[in-house]
Amino acid sequence: MFDKLRKLWRTDEAVRGKEERRRPHNLFEAAAVYVSASADDDQDRADEAAGWVSPEALSFGVSELACRAVIALARERDESPAVVARTLLGLPAA
């Protein structure tokens, strides 16, 4: 009976929020949050994202994000991915 009463008092938003918390984070979501938090110098958020997946999965996701970002920038700049990667890292041209 109490369970039914509790459900009546909940708002749809509260129920949706609880469901979202149950949904596991995937490695690409974790990588995106981790990298963007690192770029914003938000260590708490980066630590939170790092806890969503294993360190190996996070490493893979960050690597995949880096590859996709370099490819996208290379296409945008009409340069090779190697040139873009070296430029982003501040390395001299090869």
Solvent accessible surface area in square Angstrom, and as a share of the most:
residue,aa,sasa,rsa
1,M,177,0.79
2,F,168,0.70
3,D,61,0.32
4,K,148,0.63
5,L,75,0.37
6,R,126,0.46
7,K,123,0.52
8,L,139,0.69
9,W,208,0.73
10,R,83,0.30
11,T,86,0.50
12,D,108,0.56
13,E,127,0.57
14,A,53,0.41
15,V,55,0.32
16,R,134,0.49
17,G,22,0.21
18,K,69,0.29
19,E,96,0.43
20,E,111,0.50
21,R,181,0.66
22,R,163,0.59
23,R,123,0.45
24,P,109,0.69
25,H,60,0.27
26,N,87,0.44
27,L,49,0.24
28,F,91,0.38
29,E,54,0.24
30,A,0,0.00
31,A,1,0.01
32,A,49,0.38
33,V,26,0.15
34,Y,70,0.27
35,V,55,0.31
36,S,60,0.39
37,A,5,0.04
38,S,62,0.40
39,A,88,0.68
40,D,111,0.58
41,D,129,0.67
42,D,62,0.32
43,Q,118,0.52
44,D,119,0.61
45,R,93,0.34
46,A,3,0.02
47,D,79,0.41
48,E,84,0.38
49,A,0,0.00
50,A,36,0.28
51,G,65,0.63
52,W,57,0.20
53,V,30,0.17
54,S,54,0.35
55,P,104,0.66
56,E,129,0.58
57,A,26,0.20
58,L,17,0.08
59,S,71,0.46
60,F,114,0.47
61,G,0,0.00
62,V,45,0.26
63,S,59,0.38
64,E,47,0.21
65,L,61,0.30
66,A,54,0.42
67,C,69,0.41
68,R,141,0.51
69,A,46,0.35
70,V,27,0.16
71,I,75,0.38
72,A,58,0.45
73,L,48,0.24
74,A,4,0.03
75,R,193,0.70
76,E,141,0.63
77,R,102,0.37
78,D,134,0.69
79,E,77,0.34
80,S,52,0.33
81,P,68,0.43
82,A,66,0.51
83,V,73,0.42
84,V,0,0.00
85,A,32,0.25
86,R,74,0.27
87,T,78,0.45
88,L,95,0.47
89,L,133,0.66
90,G,64,0.62
91,L,84,0.42
92,P,100,0.63
93,A,99,0.77
94,A,125,0.97
